[in-house]
């Protein structure tokens, strides 16, 4: 590549211009004394505009995806806490089955309040017709971060059931309380 320095104009205080002649193509690109192409300087704003358009589209999508991820995490954490609290409340109420179903319901509701479930969140607390099952259903409304997209509230629901069974032993029966909630079960045997 052939480079030569050509003064901008005689008597002018402008910097010198370096002309670069491309091999075989016959094209010239003017460069200033710093080595930057004068034609490239004209193209840079177009590149910046393209990058600005891409970032204008990408940044809101990124913020939206972060907001959705945060909402999903908040909904899951609230569901897990609600399920745990409700399981404890239903097991506490099952202690009074089969002899006193009304006390079982009131105990389950009071333990639910102790565990952080509000009265308006409890949909139903029921004792089965055989007086050996107690179940509780709870819903909670959560304020979402993505309300700027029109999603204001998210609903979560949890459900827990405890079945009280008698297990035969060598010298009689002892009560077995098994809690089944969302596919899992815990067995607690009491004498």
Steps between C-alpha positions, in 0.01 A plus 500: 500500500635839405464793740603857440445818698329779314449839661134596536544842344787738474511752783219327688538387859305180429680170576670309225304233315641157423376343177490123495487337161357148499686231303346440161160643585591853422303629801627766731399556857600823665638481854582779737832526682371280784444209261118507514319479170298805408246279318480267802415796723198562281391134537534479881179691580303250287647213700419676824143550382469129425637411842264750662201340322610151603552607862167684499331170413718272714502687833119496554493129409777436752322699772174318425663158524663592832160619629331174392773295665464699821121455497534124455748482789272708727197286412693179570636625833152604613351167390769305690444705817123466468524123449733456797281709731184323390653154549589589859154642566317194363720258696430703817127475436518125427597434862133543597360255242280292503361602840455880460476623138396857585802541727720353226379768256543786750848374596604473134378854431671645809829328412466634145472853640804440723696384194417818306187406303231768521132410558395630157758270333345181643248375246385185677581282799301179484475177698406193296174310560691217670656752746847370416610757240550871528591719203572867449510708182664841495546764229719807509521799266849634436587839351719449195793705374376469141199721570640742237399230246149478641561203734401646834434204731601137500292231670655203675307215655607222734319195627575260785321191633571287807356151544488349849519121497514229762791258480464159668773419750559198719317647801235716330479792257699816484418803287696569184473846352618525142515834324480501122559826321573537131626147457715481813406335826631505854408235754493579870403220740377590846408265785 
